[in-house]
């Protein structure tokens, strides 16, 4: 089953911290499907940050801060 772009955007809008539990609760998904969304967001997030307009507040700080990207989600299996 392909992942929904609308659901990916919904996750970014509504969840301050991304985790399989939060994704599962918000989208009413099983854990395995929630993990697929988490992995997709991990792959997409750096590209989304780079493609944001540079005139947004703090975009340079966020784009250059790899530690922020690493802490944008919680991996329960780590």
Secondary structure as UniProt FT lines:
FT   HELIX           5..14
FT   HELIX           20..27
FT   HELIX           31..51
FT   TURN            54..55
FT   TURN            57..58
FT   HELIX           59..64
FT   HELIX           66..70
FT   TURN            76..77
//
